[in-house]
């Protein structure tokens, strides 16, 4: 028995959980630094809640990693359907907060179904595309149904409103479709459709505060004390860090509370201020190792479903990391997307933990199950 346990852990792939832990270790120190000088005691203790969520997430990741990957294929559409029902319930009876209706309150626990939908859409699309010949290049007709599968939850999420998460679902769809080799003619057509849809969405689909974010991105100094304030303060924090930063717990933007949401959307700004360009390069390198590990996994598994799922999960991490870092540097409009394992948040931590568990399950299926 002892030998069997030893052999199991010898073949167990710890690389994904290891990457998760390394980034979280940096994140929890950064969260403590960003909130330690806050006047509110609850804000000062956020790092304790984040620790609890991390241990829950890593436990969930380990449990999921023990499930053979073939089971995810079997229940893909079931998870997707349940998540759609939860999103509808959010619109009907969801908890309101900060101008949005995004949570279901179950006892004392707040669940954000839009976070879980990121995983569900990957599973559903991976299963759908396994029906197709892997050698076939896709055309527009081939992606109509999977686009509808993506669009339904994206619209439900945007109605909450949560434009950032709705956009993430569309981007996940795009990555998976490109991975399945979409024809160039179809790519150009999609680009034109996306451009026209964006113009229509800007004029008729977005709320005024969302349009204001886009205008602020173009010129944040147009309303420096209003809608452009966060973007300007974020850039000040990043610029003042220079190469080596000001040092741990020495962020003036955090200690003086100049930068709102410095524990969620703008954690990377505080990290830059305290650790500078050098620290940011180290953090980006850790994220890059994780992304490359997902890409390696997609080429190492034997089933098409597993390969698509690995790329889909990678796209969740990539888009969150890319968009969050770009928006705090002023390279993209500000949207409410957390930085994986760095930003405070229970639902997002749990979602990323599930993703790590799925990736480890796929890897373990190669040499354990």
C-alpha positions in Angstrom: 0.0 0.0 0.0 2.8 2.4 0.9 4.6 1.6 -2.3 1.4 2.3 -4.3 0.9 5.7 -2.7 4.6 6.5 -3.3 4.3 5.5 -7.0 1.1 7.6 -7.3 2.7 10.8 -6.1 5.8 10.0 -8.1 3.8 10.1 -11.3 1.5 12.9 -10.1 2.0 16.2 -12.0 2.6 18.9 -9.4 3.7 21.6 -12.0 0.3 23.3 -12.2 -0.4 23.4 -8.5 3.2 24.4 -7.9 2.8 27.4 -10.3 -0.5 28.3 -8.7 1.2 28.3 -5.2 4.2 30.4 -6.4 2.0 33.1 -7.9 -0.4 33.1 -4.9 2.6 33.5 -2.5 3.5 36.7 -4.3 -0.1 37.7 -4.4 -0.9 37.3 -0.7 2.2 39.4 0.2 1.1 42.0 -2.2 -2.5 42.0 -0.9 -1.2 42.4 2.7 1.0 45.3 1.6 -1.9 47.0 -0.3 -4.3 46.8 2.6 -2.2 46.9 5.8 -2.5 50.7 6.2 -6.2 50.9 5.5 -8.4 52.6 8.1 -10.9 49.8 7.9 -10.1 46.7 10.0 -12.1 44.5 7.6 -9.8 45.7 4.7 -6.7 45.0 6.8 -7.9 41.4 7.3 -8.7 40.7 3.7 -5.4 38.7 3.3 -6.8 36.2 5.9 -9.9 35.6 3.9 -7.8 35.2 0.8 -5.7 32.6 2.6 -8.8 30.6 3.4 -10.0 30.8 -0.2 -6.7 29.7 -1.5 -6.7 26.6 0.7 -10.3 25.9 -0.4 -9.2 26.4 -4.1 -6.1 24.2 -3.8 -8.2 21.4 -2.1 -10.7 21.6 -4.9 -7.9 21.5 -7.5 -6.4 18.4 -5.9 -9.8 16.6 -5.7 -10.6 17.5 -9.3 -7.1 16.3 -10.4 -8.0 12.8 -9.1 -10.9 12.5 -11.5 -10.1 10.8 -14.8 -10.4 13.2 -17.7 -13.0 11.1 -19.6 -15.5 12.1 -16.9 -15.3 15.7 -17.9 -16.2 14.8 -21.4 -19.3 12.9 -20.2 -20.7 15.8 -18.1 -19.6 18.7 -20.2 -23.1 19.7 -21.5 -24.6 19.0 -18.0 -22.3 21.5 -16.4 -23.0 24.0 -19.1 -26.8 23.6 -18.7 -26.7 23.9 -14.9 -24.6 27.1 -15.2 -27.1 28.6 -17.7 -29.8 28.0 -15.1 -27.7 29.7 -12.4 -27.1 32.7 -14.7 -30.9 33.1 -15.2 -31.5 32.8 -11.5 -29.0 35.6 -10.9 -31.1 37.9 -13.2 -34.3 36.9 -11.4 -33.2 36.8 -7.7 -29.5 37.7 -7.6 -27.9 39.8 -4.9 -27.2 43.4 -5.9 -24.0 45.2 -5.1 -21.9 48.0 -6.5 -24.5 48.7 -9.2 -24.6 45.1 -10.5 -26.6 41.9 -9.9 -24.0 39.1 -10.2 -24.3 36.9 -7.1 -26.5 34.2 -5.7 -26.6 34.1 -1.9 -26.8 30.6 -0.5 -26.8 30.8 3.3 -23.9 33.0 4.1 -22.0 32.1 0.9 -22.1 34.3 -2.2 -21.7 32.5 -5.5 -20.8 34.2 -8.8 -22.0 31.9 -11.6 -20.4 34.0 -14.3 -17.0 33.0 -12.9 -17.9 29.3 -13.2 -19.3 29.8 -16.7 -15.7 30.4 -18.0 -14.9 26.7 -17.1 -18.3 25.4 -18.4 -17.9 27.1 -21.8 -14.5 25.5 -22.2 -15.9 22.0 -21.4 -18.9 22.5 -23.7 -16.9 23.8 -26.7 -14.3 21.1 -26.3 -17.0 18.4 -26.5 -18.7 20.1 -29.4 -15.5 20.3 -31.5 -14.6 16.6 -30.9 -17.4 15.8 -33.4 -15.5 17.3 -36.2 -12.6 15.8 -38.2 -9.4 17.2 -36.6 -7.8 17.6 -40.1 -10.7 19.7 -41.4 -10.3 23.5 -41.6 -13.4 25.2 -40.3 -15.5 27.7 -42.2 -18.2 30.1 -40.9 -21.0 27.5 -41.1 -19.1 25.2 -38.8 -18.9 27.7 -36.0 -22.4 29.0 -36.0 -23.7 26.6 -33.3 -20.7 26.8 -31.0 -20.9 30.6 -31.3 -24.5 30.5 -30.2 -23.4 28.2 -27.3 -21.0 31.0 -26.3 -23.3 33.9 -27.0 -26.2 32.8 -24.8 -24.2 32.9 -21.5 -22.3 36.0 -22.7 -25.5 37.9 -23.1 -26.8 36.8 -19.8 -23.6 37.9 -18.1 -23.5 41.3 -19.9 -27.1 41.9 -18.7 -25.9 41.7 -15.0 -24.0 44.0 -16.1 -20.6 42.4 -16.4 -19.1 43.4 -19.7 -15.6 42.1 -18.8 -16.6 38.5 -18.1 -18.9 38.4 -21.1 -16.0 39.5 -23.3 -13.8 36.8 -21.8 -16.3 34.1 -23.0 -16.1 35.5 -26.5 -12.3 35.5 -26.4 -12.2 31.9 -25.2 -14.4 31.0 -28.1 -12.0 32.8 -30.5 -8.9 31.0 -29.1 -10.5 27.5 -29.4 -11.8 28.2 -32.9 -8.3 29.4 -34.1 -6.8 26.4 -32.4 -9.2 24.2 -34.5 -7.8 25.9 -37.6 -10.3 28.4 -39.0 -9.9 29.3 -42.7 -8.3 32.7 -43.4 -11.4 33.8 -45.4 -13.5 33.0 -42.3 -11.1 34.9 -40.0 -11.3 38.0 -42.2 -15.1 37.7 -42.3 -15.2 37.3 -38.5 -13.0 40.4 -38.0 -15.3 42.5 -40.1 -18.4 41.2 -38.3 -16.7 41.9 -35.0 -15.8 45.4 -36.0 -19.4 46.2 -37.1 -20.8 44.5 -34.0 -18.5 46.6 -31.8 -19.7 49.8 -33.4 -23.4 48.7 -32.9 -22.7 47.6 -29.3 -20.9 50.9 -28.5 -23.8 53.0 -29.8 -26.8 50.9 -28.7 -25.7 48.1 -26.3 -23.4 49.7 -23.8 -24.5 51.7 -20.8 -23.2 55.3 -20.5 -20.6 54.4 -17.8 -19.2 51.7 -20.1 -18.9 54.1 -23.0 -17.3 56.6 -20.7 -14.6 54.0 -19.8 -13.7 53.7 -23.5 -13.5 57.5 -23.9 -11.4 57.6 -20.7 -9.0 55.1 -22.1 -8.5 57.3 -25.2 -7.9 60.4 -23.0 -8.0 59.9 -19.2 -7.1 63.5 -18.6 -10.4 64.7 -20.1 -12.0 63.9 -16.7 -9.0 63.5 -14.5 -10.9 63.8 -11.2 -13.8 61.6 -12.4 -13.8 58.7 -14.8 -10.1 59.1 -15.6 -9.0 59.1 -12.0 -8.3 55.4 -11.6 -6.4 55.1 -14.9 -4.2 58.1 -14.0 -3.4 57.0 -10.5 -2.6 53.5 -11.8 -0.1 54.9 -14.3 1.5 57.1 -11.6 1.9 54.0 -9.3 3.5 52.0 -12.1 5.8 54.8 -13.2 7.0 55.7 -9.7 8.2 52.1 -9.2 11.0 52.5 -11.7 13.3 49.5 -12.0 13.5 48.0 -8.4 10.4 49.6 -6.8 9.9 51.4 -3.5 10.0 48.2 -1.4 7.5 46.0 0.4 4.7 48.0 2.2 6.0 51.3 0.8 3.4 52.0 -1.8 2.2 55.6 -1.4 -0.8 54.9 -3.7 -2.0 52.2 -1.4 -1.1 53.7 2.0 -2.7 57.0 1.1 -5.6 55.3 -0.6 -5.1 57.3 -3.8 -5.8 54.2 -6.0 -9.3 52.6 -5.3 -9.8 48.9 -5.8 -6.0 48.3 -5.2 -6.8 44.9 -3.8 -8.8 43.7 -6.8 -8.5 45.3 -10.2 -5.4 47.3 -9.6 -3.2 44.8 -7.6 -0.6 44.8 -10.4 -0.3 48.6 -10.1 0.6 48.3 -6.4 3.0 45.4 -7.2 4.8 47.5 -9.8 5.1 50.5 -7.5 6.7 48.4 -4.7 8.8 46.0 -6.8 9.4 47.9 -10.1 10.1 46.6 -13.5 12.3 43.8 -12.1 9.5 42.4 -9.9 7.0 42.6 -12.8 9.4 40.7 -15.1 9.6 37.9 -12.5 5.8 37.8 -12.1 5.2 37.8 -15.8 7.8 35.0 -16.1 5.8 32.9 -13.7 2.6 33.4 -15.6 4.5 32.6 -18.9 5.7 29.3 -17.4 2.1 28.4 -16.5 0.9 29.3 -20.1 3.7 27.3 -21.7 2.8 24.3 -19.5 -0.8 24.5 -20.8 0.5 24.6 -24.4 2.8 21.6 -23.7 -0.1 19.7 -22.2 -2.4 20.3 -25.3 0.3 18.6 -27.4 1.0 15.8 -25.0 -2.5 14.4 -24.4 -3.9 11.7 -26.8 -7.5 12.8 -27.2 -8.8 15.8 -29.2 -11.2 16.7 -26.3 -8.3 16.9 -23.8 -6.2 19.0 -26.2 -9.0 21.5 -26.8 -9.8 21.7 -23.1 -6.1 22.4 -22.2 -6.0 25.3 -24.7 -9.4 26.6 -23.5 -8.2 26.6 -19.8 -5.0 28.3 -20.9 -7.0 31.0 -22.7 -8.9 31.8 -19.4 -5.6 32.5 -17.7 -4.0 34.3 -20.6 -6.9 36.7 -21.2 -7.3 37.6 -17.5 -3.6 38.2 -17.2 -3.2 40.1 -20.5 -6.3 42.3 -20.1 -5.7 43.1 -16.4 -2.0 44.1 -17.0 -2.8 46.1 -20.1 -5.7 48.0 -18.5 -3.7 49.1 -15.4 -1.0 50.3 -17.7 -3.4 52.4 -19.8 -3.1 50.1 -22.9 -6.8 49.0 -22.7 -10.0 50.3 -21.3 -10.7 49.5 -17.6 -12.9 46.4 -17.1 -13.4 44.5 -13.9 -11.2 41.4 -14.5 -9.1 39.9 -11.7 -5.4 39.0 -12.1 -5.2 35.2 -11.4 -4.1 34.4 -7.9 -3.2 38.0 -7.2 -6.5 39.8 -7.0 -8.7 39.4 -4.0 -11.9 37.4 -4.6 -13.3 34.0 -3.5 -15.3 33.1 -6.6 -12.4 34.0 -9.0 -9.9 32.1 -6.7 -12.2 29.0 -6.8 -12.6 29.2 -10.6 -8.9 29.4 -11.2 -8.4 26.5 -8.7 -10.9 24.4 -10.7 -8.9 25.3 -13.9 -5.7 24.1 -12.3 -7.4 20.9 -11.2 -8.7 20.2 -14.7 -5.3 20.7 -16.2 -3.7 18.4 -13.6 -6.4 15.8 -14.3 -5.6 15.9 -18.0 -1.9 15.5 -17.3 -2.4 12.7 -14.8 -4.6 10.8 -17.3 -1.5 10.4 -19.4 0.4 8.2 -16.8 -1.8 7.5 -13.8 -5.4 6.7 -14.8 
